[in-house]
Amino acid sequence: MHTNVCAKSRLAAPNRYGTHVSNSGHTLSESASKALLREYGVPIADEREVATAAAAAIAATELGYPVVVKLCGDAIAHKTERGLVKLRLADAAAVETAAAELLSKATPEDGPVSLLVAPMISGNRELIAGVLRDAQFGATVMLGVGGVLAEAIADVVFRPAPLSRLEAGEMIDSLATQKLLGAFRGESTVNRSELIDVIVGLGAVVTARPDVRSIDVNPLIVRSDGSPIAVDALVEVGEPENEAHVVHTPPTAEQFNALFNPRGVLVTGASTHPGKFGFVSLHNILASGYAGGVYGTNLHGEEVLGIRTVADIAQLPDGEIDLVFVCTPASANPALLRACAAKGVKAAFLTSAGYGEAGEEGRKAEADLIALAHELGILLAGPNGQGVVSTPVQLCAQIVAPYPPAGHIGVASQSGNFVSSFLNYSRASGVGISRAVSAGNAAAVNVADYLEFYANDPETKVGLAYVEGITDGRSLLQRFAGVAAKKPLVIVKGGSTAAGAAAAASHTGALAADDKVFDGACKAAGVTRATTVEEAFEAAATFATQPLPKGPNVIVLTTAGGWGVVTSDALYRDGLLQLMPLPADLEAQIDTKLPPRWSRNNPVDCAGGEVRDTIPEVMEMIAAHPDVHAIVYLGLGIQSNQARLMAEGHFYPGDGLERIVSYHRRQDERFAQAADELSRRYDKPILTATELAVADPDNAGPVAVRASGRLCYASGNRAVTALGHLYRYAEFRRTRGFD
């Protein structure tokens, strides 16, 4: 049994961005903290604050026994550790004795003290709720599993304040320990409406009171009737902190058009040496099939890859070059930009190093370059960047490979390496890229700028970004929210396991670890957050190639039982997607196509009973059913796998093998084509998964999936992860009224 024990600890530590939470504030007494929270609808137990042991006994009699008595004061936070809480006091004499003992334990450091007398409230479930002002994301509300084990369990979720009732409900649904919220050990289900009141109220406090630094409500006891009540609370206040936001002006549409759709490209520092950036970048532009004008500068005016370079930019034509790709040293770049501006250049991509990453002198050079670019009206991408890709105009202005197939994923990354990773995944999967850019130092144009351009770009269906080293996080997530309101946005973040902020007197701050505050801000903004680069690409590829599901109901269609079982487990772990019961009318339909041994359940296990047209016919029955929202299809490529072994064996050709090999391959092609066609016809996601996508990418099944423009997932669980992202974004749009 859990009771209203104070479980506070005073904490101060570096937050995950390397700064420190200020300790200049002070905590209100427990009584004053509760009085403030009560004003905003947080349910507080009926309590009495008294000065003497005799008054405590009178108060206890008025409240009814048993009671709790605590020593209370503005400087007291460690009540339990110091023995300043007395529980289960059953009569006036016991109260008076306990109160006298507590008063005797007061020290000069505690300052003025009083006694807090409260009814003994019990419950089998304890939650924790609170607020912190995060260094990056501002006022943030927390909810989690509470009590003395709150930090050990660390099942907590965060959202930016203030919150709507819808957002508060989503916080509740995001807790991992959902069973604690249902009927539990004979106690009623947690009153959802009252718990939402608590969350919304905490958001309202910190919004209305800029002096509130943190709030800690622990435990928030759930009584047997399901109603939550705060039995301990602590509020830290201090001077309001100024939320400084960097004033930033994004590039214009004309400047972005010069970067991604240039009429002509100039490579400065073009070189005849195949190992230098000036050669590689010029080669990649020409090799990708870019049809615009291509120009180069070279101190000696040499011919490079068939391009006659010039020694002086003044020798180039006016008004025909929109983009300059800079491979010259930092010292040469100011004069270079001025010369380019005179020719009408509107965008510059700088590969040059030696700027902000190179110490104080480099930071000054970078600031000067930003100011110059602004003065000249030039979009400044980089410096210290890898390059820019724009498949609609067949542009690959990069100092590295690869060049991806054309598609609809827009990539922006603070790391050039991860641009390459995403482009490599694109080539391997066949799911193409629209635009890609390495932000480099992001001196003048940052990742959010590129993503906002993608949100309005007709060539792009989904934004995909890698971010790290966040500054001004609240502003960043507001911009991300604007993007997500228009198109899906997938983010993968580096540095996500650093220790979290620790607010000066609360568990709330200690629990803001593993960047859960950032995670909560992403969810509030409708941003899809992936844990790995692979997951991020697969989520983006799914958004780019599949329709959004209209609900959570999933049917798994499989040619073998084990795959279906594992995929069913993945659906259960997702928490929101549903492995729906097989509708009776659908079961009856499928029964006409499969032998009696089929599973007659979801997963629909064909049990090896397929004939030539079984898979397309059963898949259509499933896709056409109005209660089905998505399909995961498992087993593609089995026939072609056998065909490969036959074709590689020493009996081939001969013995009729040519015909069966061809048949097997055609079957898998038909199955992949059916998944694509049915998905389009019924406007439902159909995700095809097989390990052959990576184990044998030349297998006819995965090849046909790639030919359809869709992603072939390497396993059922990876397909489920991607589908889960799809469904969550669809729900975000639906609940916010975007659709």
Buried (B, 14 or more C-beta within 10 A) or exposed (E): EBBBBBBBBBBBBBBBBEEEBBBEBBBBBBBBBBBBBBEBBBBBBEBBBBEBBBBBBBBBBEBEBBBBBBBBBBBBBBBBEBEBBBBEBEEBEBBBBBBBBBBEEBEEEBEEBBBBBBBBBBBBBBBBBBBBBBBBBBBBBBBBBBBBEBBEBBBBBBBBBBBBEEBBBBBBEBBBEEEBBEEBEEBBEBBBEBBBBBBBBBBBBBBEBBEBBBBBBBBBBBBBEBBBBBBBBBBBBBEEBEEEEEEEEBBEEEBBBBBBBBBBBBBBBBBBEEEBBBBBBBBBBBEBEBEBBBBBBBEEEBEBBEBEBBEEBEEBEEEBBBBBBBBBEBEEBBEBBBBBBEBBBBBBBBBBBBBBEBEEEBBEBBBEBBEBBEEBEBBBBBBBBBBBBBBBBBBBBBBBBBBBBBBBBBBBBBBBEBBBBBBBBBBBBBBBBBBBBBBBBBBBBBBBBBBBBBBEBEBBBBBBBBBBEBEBBBBBBBBBBBBBBEBBBBBBBBEBEEBBBBBBBBBBBBBBBBBBBBBBBBBBBBBBBBEEBBBBBBBBBBBBBBBBBBBBBBBBBBBBBEBBBBBBBBBEEBEEBBBBEBBEEBBEBBEEBBEEEBBBEBBBBBBEBBEEEBBBBBBBBBBBBEEBBBBBBBBBBBBBBEBBEBBEEEEBEEEEBEEBBEEBBBBBBBBBBBBBBBBEEBEBBBBBBBBBBBEBBEBBBBBBBBBBBBBBBBBBBBBBBBBBBBBBBBBBBEBBEEE
